[in-house]
Amino acid sequence: MTTGSVSPRRADTRRNHERILAVATEALTSSGEVSFNAIAKKAGVGVGTVYRHFPTAEALILAVYEREVRHLVEVVPKLLAKHAPAEAFRRWTTDHLAHHMMTKRGLAKALGAATASRVEMPRSALDAVLSAVAMLVKANVEAGTVRADLAPETVMRGLGGLFYLDADDWRDQTSSLIDLLWRGMCADGCTSTHS
């Protein structure tokens, strides 16, 4: 009879998996390059362990990307618990979504190469980001800060402007974009995302 505890081997496998992803994220963020030998050395595992978890560079790059997207989604409830919905929207867009786009350009380059045979990014990742936007829109609708007829897909299309940010001035440009979007999203009488 089992007690429900996780076996040490399984826990070790999960730790190795997470260490490999963390090191790969750092490598992809800084250089956009994947070296299984360098990742294994920095993660403190054998190169065979890296290949067991991620048999190809494409598999590793996609896993890193999905991990990053998961973070973008998982942070939304925390922001909504800590801030008013309008401020949560601004913080998520600036501190998480735009920040991710600016600091992960190497990852974007590697992802583009890894998915060159595909027509678009993995659909599940796009759906996950849309779910984060939908949570923020729903919270703002319920708070009366945005129009009740606002579709999360429309907001996401508007956030597509983040792809055109200048790396040297991205925070100010993000703020300007959010202000522009917010004016279009606003319910009667609202003027700012700042609480």
N, C-alpha and C positions, 0 to 999 in steps of 0.2 A: 504494500500500500504506500502511495506517495504522499508527501506532506504538502505538495504544491510549491515547494521551493524550486528555484532554478538551479540546474546542475552547474557546478563550477566550469565545466567545459563549455556549456552553452553561454554562460555569462562572459567567459573569456572570448568566445567567438564574437559576441556582440560588441565587446570593448574593442577588439581588433578592427571590426568593421567600422566602428565610429572613428577610431584613430586614423584609419586609412582615409576615410572621407574628409576628416578635418585637415590632414596634411595635404591631400589632393586639392581641397578647396583653396588652401593657402598658395599652393604651387600654381594652380590655374588662374587665381586672382592676380598674382604678380607677373607671371610670364605667359600664361596661356598654353604652356607646354605640359605634357604628361610623360614622366619618366618613371616606370614602375620600380626600377632599381632605387632611384632617389627617394621615391615615396616610401618604399619599404624600409630603407635605412632610417629616414626621419621618423617614421611611425614605430620603429623598433620591432619590426616583424620581418620574416623572410619574404623574399620576392614571390615565392610559391604561394604564400598566404594571400598576397595581393591578388594574384591570378585566380586563386580559388574563389575569392569574393567577387572579383570583377575580371572575367575572362578576356575582355578586350578593352582597349582605351575608350572606345565609344561607350561601353557599359559603365565605366568609371565616370566619365564626363556626364553622362545622363543621370547617374546616381547623385553626383555632386549638385547638379542643377535641380533635381527633384528635392534634395535636402534643403537647398536655399529657398525654393518656392514654399516648402512646408513651413519654414520659419516665417515667411511673409504672411501666411495664413494663421499660424498659431499665435502670433503676437497680437492679432486684432482683439480677441476677447480681453486680453490683459490691458490693452490701451483703453478699451471701452469701460473696463472696471475702474480705471484710474482717472479718466478724463471725461469731460462732457463729449457727446458724440461729434460735435463740430471740431473740437480740438483733437479728438482721436483721429478723425479723418486727416487733418493737417499733419499731425505727427506721423501717421502711418505713411502718407504720401511722401513726406520729406525725409524723415529719419529712417525709413525702411525701404520703400519702393525706389525712390530716386537714389538714395544712398547705395542700395544694392546695384542699381544700374550703373552708377559711376565707379564703384569700387570693384565691380566684377566684369570689367570689359574684357580681360583675358579669358574669363570663363565664357563670355558671349562669343568670342572669336573661336575658342575650342569647340563650343557647342555647335556653332555654324559649320565647322569642318566635320564634326562627328555626325551631324544630321544632314550633310550635303545631299544624301540620296533621298531625303524626305522632303515633302513639299513645305512643311511647317514644323514649328516646335511641337514637342509632345502635347497632344490635346489635353491630357490629364493635368498638365502644368497650367495651361491656359484656363482650364475649368477651375482649378484651385485658386488662382489669382482672382478670377471672376467671383468666386464664393467669398473671398475676403472683401472685395468691393461691395458685394451684395450685403454682407453683414453690416458694413459701415453705412451704406445707404439706408438699410432698414432701421438702424438705430437712430439715424438723423430724421427719417420720416416720422418715427414714433415720438421724437423730441420736438417735432414741428419746425425743424430748421431747414429742411429741404422739401421741395414739392412732392406730394404724395404720388404723382404719376411718373416720377423719375425712374428710369430703367437702369439697373446696374451696368448693362452692356453699353449704354450711352456714355456713362461716366468712364468706363474702361476705355472706350474709344478716345475720349477727351484726354485721358491720362497717357495715351499714346504719344502725346507731345513731349513726354519725358525722354523719348528716344533722341530728341534733337538738342538736348542740353549741352552746353559748353562745359568741359571738364574743369575749367578754371573759375567758373562763376555759377556752378550748378545750383547752389543753395538759393541765391537771389532769383535765378530764373525759375526754379521750382516754386518759390513763393509767388512770383508773378503769375505763373500758370494756374496755381491753386486759386488765387484771387479771381482770375478770369473765369475758371470753371465754376467757382462758388457762386458768382453772380448769376450764372445761368441755372444753377441747381437750386438756388434759394427759394424758400417759401416767402410769402409776402412779409415784408418788414425786416428780413435779415440782411446783414451787410457784410459780415466777416465770419471767418471760421474761428477766430480767437474768442475764447469764452470770457 
